Amino acid sequence: MMKKHSVFILATVIVLALLVVGCAPISAPTYVDLSPKEAKELIDRTPDLVIIDVSPKYDEGHIPGAINYYLGDGSLDAAIPTLDKTKTYLVYCHVDSVSIAGASKLIEAGFENVYRLEGNYSAWVEAGYPVEK
């Protein structure tokens, strides 16, 4: 009698363990926030880095070498299929919500090496790093 009870308890524990493990969230890829200093270091050490400005204010000033795929007019969505998923990307804007959305779109499209400039363009300027107009 005791043997059947032990087998039942063991089976229950195994089933519960499988349910817990089976329901554990799988960590999805995500972008990484970088300070202006870390972003500058990434730019300096990654020659084929693609810098994407997702703002409508690109002509007012941008990080040197950045390309403008404005999120609000669908330019980023149109560009995503043409971008190389094996490259490394740095995304920024003038406001957090838009740069977060831009970086997230790249991740959702299957890009793995995506970074976002924390504090965005203004933090870059405040850090004294170069800009282009």
DAGI-V852412 format. One record per helix or strand of 3 or more residues. SS is the DSSP state (H for helix, E for strand). FROM is the first residue (numbers start at 1). LEN is the number of residues. If there is no record, write none. Layout:
# DAGI-V852412
SS:FROM:LEN + SS:FROM:LEN
This chain:
# DAGI-V852412
H:2:22 + E:32:3 + H:36:10 + E:50:4 + H:58:3 + H:75:6 + E:89:4 + H:96:13 + E:114:4 + H:120:7
